[in-house]
Amino acid sequence: MNKLPELYELKFKYIDSAAAIDRDGNLNISLVNRSHDKPQRVVLNLPEGYAPSECWKIGGNGDINAANTAQDQEAVSYRHSILNRHDGVFEMAPCEVFIIKCKKNL
């Protein structure tokens, strides 16, 4: 069984995380910055051979009460990006959620 890595340096508060390896061998990590007013820097310590390849970001506008409504259906939306040669350091805005896909280099 694969051992999940230590995912972050313990130098900050209000970051929640979870990780799972999918059937294709990708390591999927979710990070939540629960702070309503402080950005956070997260440094991933990935297992050897893994590298971040994609990231989905949700929120990050600093409004802890942000919600989609019938009038504003994009108040909370996601942004997707492909990561090339990423170093595993992520800057998270207050109230932001990241979902990071890490592929194993063959």
NORCORGI-V97159 format. One record per backbone hydrogen bond with DSSP energy under -0.5 kcal/mol. NH is the residue of the N-H (numbers start at 1). CO is the residue of the C=O. Records with the same first field share a line. If there is no record, write none. Layout:
NH: CO ; CO
This chain:
4: 2
7: 5
11: 9
16: 14 ; 32
18: 30
20: 28
22: 20 ; 26
25: 22
27: 102
28: 20 ; 26
29: 27 ; 100
30: 18
31: 98
32: 16
33: 96
34: 14 ; 32
40: 92
42: 40 ; 90
44: 42 ; 88
45: 6
46: 44
50: 47
51: 103
53: 101
54: 101
55: 81
56: 99
57: 79
58: 97
59: 77
60: 95
62: 94
64: 62
66: 63
69: 72
75: 72
77: 75
79: 57
81: 55
83: 53
84: 82
85: 83
86: 52
90: 42 ; 88
92: 40 ; 90
95: 33 ; 35
96: 93
97: 58
98: 31
99: 56
100: 29
101: 54
102: 27 ; 100
103: 51 ; 101
105: 49 ; 103
